[in-house]
Amino acid sequence: MSDHSLGHGRAPRSPATRSITELLSSMRFAIALLTVICIASVIGTVMKQHEPVNNYVNQFGPFWADLFLALKLNAVYSAWWFLLILAFLVISTSLCIARHTPKYLADLRNYKENIRAQSLQAFHHKAGATLAGEDTGAAAQRIGKLLVSGGWKVRLQQRQTPEGDGWMVAAKAGAANKLGYIAAHSAIVLVCLGGLLDGDLIVRAQMWFGGKTPYPGGGFIADVKPEHRLPATNPTFRGNLLVTEGRHSSTAILSQSDGMLLQELPFSIELKKFVVEHYSTGMPKLFASDIVIHDLATGEAKAARVEVNHPVRHRGVEIYQSSFDDGGSELKLRARPLVPGAEPFDVAGVVGGSTQLINTGTGEALTLEFTGLRVLNVENFGDNGASASGADVRKVDLRESIESRLGAGNKTVAKRELRNVGPSVSYKLRDAAGQAREFNNFMLPVDTGDGQAVFLLGVRETQADPMRYLRVPVDAEGRMDGFVRLRLALADPALREKAVRRYAAAAVDAKRPELAEQLAQSAARALALFAGDTLGDGTMEKLAAVNGRPLAGLPAISEFMEANVPEGERERAAEVLMRIMNGALFELAQITREQAGLGPLEPGEKTQSFMTQAVLSLSDSQAYPAPLVFELTDFKQIQASVFEVARAPGKNVVYLGCALLIIGIFAMLYVRDRRLWVWLAPGSGGAQATMALSANRKTLDTDREFAQLRTQLLGTDETLPHGGKT
């Protein structure tokens, strides 16, 4: 009999085509593609995607930034090579499915009842017995019914033998194992297809073939040209939409590495109110936006609330709560100069805006940029000092130490005292050369625990630096005016001279004018050193300069002592000099209060605490890099909500793929494909039974199952030779 069939067949494939097909459908090729995809996904997770080019240059340097941009590592998931790898993975897995599925489907229908009786001797699990009193037909019917009742699918085959009629009982179970293979591989294809649909492939295609280009600049959305806009019928996109309270928007922004694309929406979103709730730690626990969706086609208005993990869907577009931002809060600031020759003034603006100023001291133009308003600032004022340490064994409480580390995950060893310190305003002062410093000032005084409330004035040179705070003591009227007056008076030589004379007259008996003169000279020298003025009597050289200015404050006192006082006498001399300087500063503060029409400071603990902090703050203020500070006097908060809008047709495809993947993996791991054969041959004392079991995995469960089937079907514990028993 010939193996050839008549009729039109497929043309034989060339060796090259066959080799390529074998390569694409091989497991090694698919694993290699998955490895590359995993590595690329790690890069896309670690490296921020679609950032401006300057950010990569600043972070990695020009050479590596150019290399990363050339390899499209800044946009891994939309890079041509990543999409090509996904496409090859889809092709490879599809070929593998097409290659093996017909075999598996055919195997599902095949009971393999034509197996030879002698072949059963080659199986690991085999047994034999004589079924006394039963002929082969009756035994086959009985065994078949028992297997069917146990969940097996059974087929009986009658065979003619020289001794008489023989029966082959063929059964199978666990066929879902092969369906699991098909489901798992189909899931990979579906997930990849869903990723291609929901990725940037469609957007990139419009850029490649539709003439769409990223918009590199700023300005108003209404002025952006059509070539930078994607239509509302775009089948897939994912972008961000910022909406300010009381306003609405219908254009989302799709960030690209070299600009942005504007995505038109079939509706506009109006933000009625943004709601944010906080935990006691100050961390937000609820973001919610009360919105009204205005359909642009029908004019229908639908109210909805968008929360984190609770999106709203309209016209196939999912609206997610992404974050929140300032929507242009209105600010009122009071400028307080720290150098003589300028008067305080008020300035108003909105967050995100700017205004022009003139430095009255130098005539330099400054730009004041309003960068942020934060209404809630929760800080930890707990005791983390030495008392919390276990270094002293007398202070170790073992029970408290153990309990502090057991139980809920929010327990900490250090005690926490969380306190809301009120609103703060952030702004930048930019000079004519474009260099800017960032400032962050608190509106309300903060009690740091030492009994003296202070205003915190923060400054940093770059975004990477932490904020450094100047602590300005609160005066008797609860404001920072007392410190500012003292700061300006310290820079006035005439007021310093007047304060020195008052101090000397109050500290020395009037009958000893020569001692008063000496004390006045020492006090004048101390105040001049503290103020950063060079001494005019020629007794010492000019102090070292810091940032282009003479050394001032407490560092200047220290520098003077090291240069002019022997080491053994410095401690006593410094104590005397500081007492003289503090007394002169107190008189200077009294003079400023008289000029302001206020009563004198009353001696006491409160005044002493104010003056102690004032000395420290005056010393630190010499290094404050701005000629004035801005105090937040009033504000009107206007919030904005940031939504993520997405049309993702591939989402359901991915969900289906994930479901198939779970089903397939469980089927392959936990479903055992088993086949059972029982050959019944006629014999003198009854049917001679030979049984064999085949399974795709050798497990203890297979051994136990075979033992149960042997007892149930054959009624014996004996097995054939090499089957485990004799």
Helices and strands as residue ranges (DSSP letters): H 15-24, H 27-46, H 53-60, H 62-70, G 73-78, H 80-109, G 117-122, E 125-132, H 136-149, E 153-161, E 164-173, H 176-198, H 201-209, G 221-223, G 226-228, E 229-230, E 237-244, E 248-256, E 259-278, E 284-295, E 301-307, E 312-314, E 317-326, E 330-337, E 345-350, E 354-358, E 365-374, E 378-380, G 386-388, G 393-395, H 398-403, E 418-420, E 424-430, E 436-442, E 446-447, E 453-460, E 468-473, H 481-490, H 493-507, H 513-531, E 545-546, E 549-550, H 553-564, G 567-569, H 570-595, H 605-621, E 628-636, E 639-647, H 650-670, E 674-681, E 686-695, H 700-709, I 710-714
